[in-house]
Amino acid sequence: MGVSIDSTDEEWKGGVDEHELPWINLGEVKGWSGPVATMYGVNSIPKGFLVDSQGCIYKKNIRPAALKEFLVDRYGMDESLEEPEVETDDAQEVSS
């Protein structure tokens, strides 16, 4: 889950669309001084927390690669964790 620290709905929605974020995104839309950002000490982005089912912080400042490793170790590989294929414009044509 992600919590936006944007200042407007347009910035928040634009960022979600631009970055194609695959997780649930909540728009607090109060910038850096919003209650969630303040409560969790978010002073830079990305800022990752691994939270258990009881709402307790299991790990702070977890980076995406470490989060993926944790999830795969715990639950196994899932299609939602697979990296998307990158399309390139420099595909070579095959001539016969």
Buried (B, 14 or more C-beta within 10 A) or exposed (E): EBBBBBBEEEBBBEBBEEEEEEEEBEBBBBEEEBEEBEEBEBEEEEBBBBEEEEEEEEEEEBEEEEBBEBBEEEEEEEEEBEEEEEEEEEEEEEEE
